[in-house]
């Protein structure tokens, strides 16, 4: 039985989800829960603890809906293809779009802003501008259809 995990902020949970999803790009054998636990071990050097529900939901959702998410991303690219996007940026885009499309209690603007914060940590300014452009376009389309 896993113990309760020390509370992480929603931003930290998104970073955990990003890192777990990113690591899964490079290992087909890596299971979702194992990937999450590997990242959580870095955040907390304590005994095994419970995996936060939000992280499991997002990492699982991104994996299960990857094709759909990539189609949304591609729709909002200008003269670019998904397979040419830097892996870091692609994972950030997928995470934010998963929240926008499938988690109704998180405003789209929050998902976009959090994606930009993750890009500040794990990417560069050019990538951040790219991510902002793609997600802003997707968010505007989603907001106008609601």
Helices and strands as residue ranges (DSSP letters): H 10-25, H 32-43, H 53-64, H 66-75, G 82-84, H 87-102, H 108-122, H 125-145
